[in-house]
Amino acid sequence: MIALPLAEIASVVGGQTYDIPDPSVQITGPVVRDSREVEPGSLFVAFVGERVDGHDFAAQVVEEGAAAVLASRPVGVPAIVVDDVQAALGALARHVVQRLGATLVALTGSAGKTSTKDLIAQVLQRKAPTVFTPGSLNNEIGLPLTALSATEETKFLVLEMGARGVGHIRYLAELTPPKIGLVLNVGTAHIGEFGGREQIAQAKGELVEALPEEGAAILNADDALVRAMASRTKARVLLFGESGEADVRAENVRLTESGQPAFRLHTPSGASDVTMRLYGEHHVSNALAAAAVAHELGMSADEIAVALSEAGSLSRWRMEVTERPDGVTVVNDAYNANPESMRAALRALAAMGGASRARGGRTWAVLGKMAELGDEALAEHDAVGRLAVRLNVSKLVAVGGREASWLQLGAYNEGSWGEESVHVSDAQAAVDLLRNELRPGDVVLVKASRSVGLEWVAQALLEGAEGEVAAR
């Protein structure tokens, strides 16, 4: 964070200082909420959680070098006490962002946010110092913490914004007002909470409504609900996609033998060829979104193409591809799942399976529940099971309870007979099955919503341990 005296911070957040002998002392370290991340000069933010109260760690963090604690009650050590710690954190983030002068890029969408954010960051880092959201810390706590990690040297601040209802993105955009706003897509993730795709579009569009007139709204030309958001912003609109009307578009899209996308990138400043290191055709749209942001910030088509071709995955459990010594390939995409990302992952598996079949290998889809689908849950799980069959996936392993049974039922009704699909009760049962059945050349996709914990299946397969799946 930029160095700020405690007195200024207290004024910004509307707090009172306690046990601070010298209010001119500056916060020179990071702002953190995890006591394990404290460094000399840190500001420790004490949240009260369901199981842990950050206030209990106040003395410890100060002893370890924290300059003060942002708290909701006096804690016997230097502290700034406020009524609402979360609101105070947001106010501090807004103050710092206004002081920085960095260009703030915000993005949202139903699927692909984190992968696209990672691509944008890797492209922009070639131009100037860039700070971006780690992982998917995109809520009212993670977003201000990311903004506060920026320094005087930061030129680009790339922030992922998530939402679970109307008004959430509007709130986040007020904390960290963006100059460039990117909307990727409107899908069915969290549809059970929103109530429908139109409501999701309403929420996602709050990002472009927050943009200034001198800003830029970057919208997906291939998604009708996103494209319609052009009428909701006073900023200039830049379209990306495979549509011929897109300002930044892809032509000659194809997958390499190993399942990596390649295409001809066209921008208003020129064209250049891209071959990505990531897996799956869905990354083409993510790459075009990143290219549109980079073009808006002055990068040439050749510069963008080189950066996209060299970019890798920065966040865990998102199409992580690892080949074991015995020739089995494990694709860990278990961070989260919704119908759109599940379909994209299955198509990527099918593409990767082309090379494996030539070696006698098979494709395995180890799938679990997609959460928060509300009344659409049965139909969406059934559809994914059917798609696995249509894509000629060799083996479907549905893991878990009711939703997993719907996955298998969809596969069965689409014509998956005999041992082509199986329903197992939990992750350990899946691991036991796979250890007995996998052979060299097989490709295994592991994917489900985060709450299912299927990343442990991928981990067990890669570790090759004979014991139980790790407790979680």
N, C-alpha and C positions, 0 to 999 in steps of 0.2 A: 504494500500500500504506500501511497505517497505519505511522507512524514507529516503528522498533524499533532499539535499539542492537545493534551487531555482537556484543557479548558475549552478549546474550540469544539472538540467532539461533544462535550457535555452540552454546549450551547446548541449545536446542530440537532442533537437527539432529544433535547428538552429534558435533560437529566440533571441530577444533583450529584456532586462529588462527595465521596466519603473516604476518609483515611488517606487522602492524597496530599502530602506535605508540599509538593511543588506542582501546581497545575500546568506549568509551562513544559513539563516533561513530555516528550513526544513519543507517539507510537511509531516505531521504525521497523517493526517486524510485521508478520502476517496477522490478519484477523482470522481467528479460528474458533470452531465450536467443539473440537475434539482435543482433550487435554494432551493427547499424545503428539499433537502437531505444534505445540507451543515452542517458540523460539525466543531468544532475548529480544525485548522490545515489542512483543506481541500484545494484541488486545484479545482477551478470551471472552467469548460470548456464552453466557450461562443460560442454556435452555433447560426447561423442566420437561422431561420426557415421561413416557409411561413407566419406564423402569429405572431411569437414571436422572438425577437432578444435577445439572452442571454446577450449581452453587456449592455442592459438596466438594468440588475439586478446586475451589478458589485459592485456598492457602497453598496447595500443591503447585498450581501453575505459576503463582507469583514467586514462589521459591525457585522455580525452574526458569525464571527470567521474564515472565509476562509483566508488562508495565502496569496493567490494570485489568479489571474485569467489568464487562457490561452486564449488569445484573438487575433483577427485579426487587432485590432487598439488600441491605447492607450485609457484607460477608466478612468483616474484620480485617480486610486487606484493601489496598487501593481499588476503588470501584466507582463507576458511574452508574447510578441507580435510576431506572426508568419504570414507568408503569407497564410498558409492553416491550419486551426485548426484541421481538420480531419486527415490530414497527420501527423501533429505533435502529435496528440493523439496516432496514430499507432506507430510512432517512439518511443514514451515514453513506450508504452506497450512492444515493442520488447526489449528495454533496460532492463526493469524490469524483464521480463521473463528470459533473459540471466543471470541476477544476481541471480535469485531465486534458481536454481538448482532443482526445482520440476519436476516431470514427467508429461509431458503434453499429455493428451489424447484428440484427436479431433474426432468428428463424423459428418457424413452427411448422406443424404438419402432423398428420395422423401416423405416418410411418416414415422412417429414414432420417429423422432429425439428427440423431447422434452421429450416424455415418456421414451425413452431409456436413455437419458442423466440423467434423474431423478433417474432411476434405478441404473445406474453406480455409481452415486454420493452416493446413500444410501448404496450400497455394499462397496465401497472403504472407506467410512467414518468409517467403522468398523476396518479398518486396520491402517489408518493414517489421519491426518487433510487434508480435501479436500475442494477445492473451485470449484464451478461450475456455469455455465450460469444460471441466474435467468430467469424463464419463457422461452421465445424463443428469447432472445435478441442476435441474431446470426449473425448480419451484421457488417459492417465496423465500426460502432460506438459501438454497444453493446458488441462485442467481446473484443476489447481492454479495455473497461471499466471493464469487468469481470476479465480480466487478471490482471488489476491494483488493483483489490481488494484482491489479494493474499498477504500473509505476509511471514516473515521468517519461520514461523512454517508450512506453506503449503507444503505438500508432493506430492499431486496429484492436478492437474489443469485440469478440464474436460470442454471442450469448444465445444459447438454446432456450426456448420458452415452451413449457408444457402447460396443459390446462385440463382440468376435470370439470369445468363448467363455464358458463357464460360469465364474463367479468374478470376471469383469472388473468388472461393475457393483458387486458387493459391495465390491471393493477401492476403487473410486471413491467409494462412499458412506461408507466408513470415513474417507477423506481429508476429505470435505466432507459431514458428516451432514445430510441434508435434513429439513425439517419437512413439506414438501408434496412428494409424489412422483406424477408423472404418467406413465402408460403409454399410448401412442397406439395401438399395434397390434402384432400378431405376423404377419409376412409371410415372404417367402422370401429377403430380402436376406441374403447371407453363409450361405445354407443349406448350401453346400458345406463350409464350415468347421464349422458347428454339427452337421450330420448330420440335421437334421429340424426341423419347426416346433415339436414338443414340447420339444426341447432349447433352441430360441430362446426359447420361453415360460418355460422354467426360468430362463434367464439374465436375461431382462427383468424377471421377477418378483422378482429380488433387490433391486430398488429399493424395492418396497413392504414387503419383509421388514425393511428397514433403518429404517423410519419409527418414530418414538416413538408411544406411545399417544395423546398429545395432538396428534398430527399428522393429516394427511389424505392418503388415497390416492385419486387421481382416475383413474378407469378408464373405458375405452371400452365402453359398453353394447352396441355393435354388433359387437364382436369377442368371440366366445365364449371364446377362450383368455385374453384380457385380463380379461374379466369374472370368470373363475374365480379370478383372483389375489386376489379379495376374501378368500378363506379363508386367505391367506398373510400377512396383516397384522393387527397389533393396532390400527392407526390407524382412524379413521372413514373410511368409503368414500363417495365422491361419484361418481355415474355421469354421463357425458356421451354424447350421440349423438342419432340420429334416432329411436331407440326410444321408445315412449310411456312406458317405465319409467325413462327417464333423468331425472336431477334437473335437468340443463342440456341442453336439446334444441332442435332446429330444426324448424320447421313451414313449409309452403309454400315448399320449396326450389325454386329456379329459376335459370336463367342468363339474364343480359341478352343483348341482341343481340350484344354484343362479347365474350361468354363469361365475364363476371364474375358470381360467385354472389350471390344475394340470398335472404333468408329472414327468418322471424319468430323471434327469439331468446326462449326461455323460460328463466327462472331461478327459483329459489325466492323471489326478491325482486320478481319482476315480468317483464314482457315488453316487447320493443322490436324495431323493424325494423332490419335490417342490409343494406347493399349494399356489397360489398367492392370494393377497387381491384385486388385480385389476380385472377388468371385461373384458371379451372378449378373444377369442382364439388368436387374433393377438398379444397379449402381450407375447405369448410363444416365438416368434421370437425376440422381444425386450429383453426378459429375457435371451435368449441364447447369444445375442450380449453382454449384460452386463456381463454374466458369462465368456465369452471368454476374455474380458478385465481383469476381476478379476483374472482369471487363469494366464494370462500373467504376472500379477503383484504379483504372488506368493500365492494366496489364495487357500485353499483346496476346494474340491467339497462340503464337509459338511458345511464349512463356507459360501460358496456362496449360497447354498440352503437355509440355515437359513435366510440369509440376504434378498434373493429374496422373501421368504415366508412372511417376515415381512414388506417389503417395501410397501409404499403407494403412492398416487398421490401427487406430490408437486406443480404442476402447475394447475391453475384454468381452468375450463370448458373443461376438458378432461376426458370424461367418469366419471364425478362426479355423484355418485349414492346416492340419498336422498329419504328416505321413509317419506311421510307426515303422520301426525297423523291419517288421515282417511284411510290409507292403499294404497294410490296411490304412485307409485315409479316414480321419475323424474330422467332421465339420461341426464345430461347436457354435451354434447360433442360439444358445439357450438363454440369452439375457432376457428376452421378452418375446411375445408373439401376439399378433392380431391376424385377421384373415388376409390382409394384403401382404404382410411380411411372410406369413406362412406359405402363401402361393409363390412368392418370389423365391423363397428358400427351396421349395420343391422343384421349381424350374431350374434353379442353379444345380441342384443335385442331379436332375435328369441330364443336364448338359455335361456335368463332370462324369456321369456314368458312361458316356459314349466311349471314352478312352478306357475305362475300367473293364467294360464288356469285351473289348478287344483282347484283354489279358485274362479273360475268364472270370472277371470280378462281377460283383452284384452291387446294387444300390439298396441301402437300408434307410428308411425314414423312421426315426424314433421320436414320436410326437406325443405331446400332452395337451392339457387344457389351455384354451385361450380364454382369459378372464374378462369380465366386465362387458359381456356382449348382450346381457339382458334377454329379451324375448327372442333375439336372433341367434342365441347360442346353439340350439339344436340344428338349425338349418346351416349355420356356418361350419360347425364341426363335420356334419354330414358332407358338405361340399368339399372340404379339404380331404376327407377320406376318398371321395370319388376322384378328385384331381390326382391323387397319388397313383391310382390305377390307370387313369388316362395317360399319365406321363410315363407309364411302364416302369414305375419303381418296383424293384424286385421284391422287397419285403417291407411291410408296414408293421411297426411295433407301437401299439397305442398304450400309453402308460397312465395309470391312474383310475379314477372312478367313472362317474356317469358320462362326463364329456369324452373320455377316452373310448367308452363303449360306443358313443355316437360316431367317432372317427372310424372305428372298425366297421360299424354298421354301414356307413357310407361306402367304404371300400367293398364290403360284401355285396351290397346292392348294385355296385358298378361292375361286378363280375370277378371280384377277388375271392378265389376259392382255395380250399385246402390250407396249406401252410403259408400262403402269400401274405396273410395278415394275421396278427395275433394280439390279444388284449392281455396285458399283465398288470398286476395290482400296484406295483410301485417301482422306484428306481432300482432297488436291489434286484428285483426279479428281472428287470430289463438287462442289467449288467450280467447276471447269471446266464441268461439266454444268449446274449451276444458273445460272451466268452466261449461258449460251447459251439457257436455256429459260424463266427467270422472266419474268413480265409483270405489269403493274400490277394490283393487286387480289389477287395470290397471297399466301398465308400459309404460311410455312415453319417447321416445328418441327425443332429440332436437339437430339438426345438420345442419350446413350450413357453407359457407365461412364466414370469420370474418366480411367482409364488410356488410353482411346482418343483423347482430346484433340480431340473434335469441336467444342469451343468455338472452335477456330480457323476452322472453317467459318463459324460465325455471324459471327465477327469479320471475316473476309474479305468476306462478303456485305455487311456494314454499312459497311466501309471503301470498298468498291467498287474496290479496287486491282487492277491488272492483273498484279501480280507473283505470286511463289510464295506459298503458305501459309507463314506464319512458322515458322521452325525451332523445335522444342520438345524 
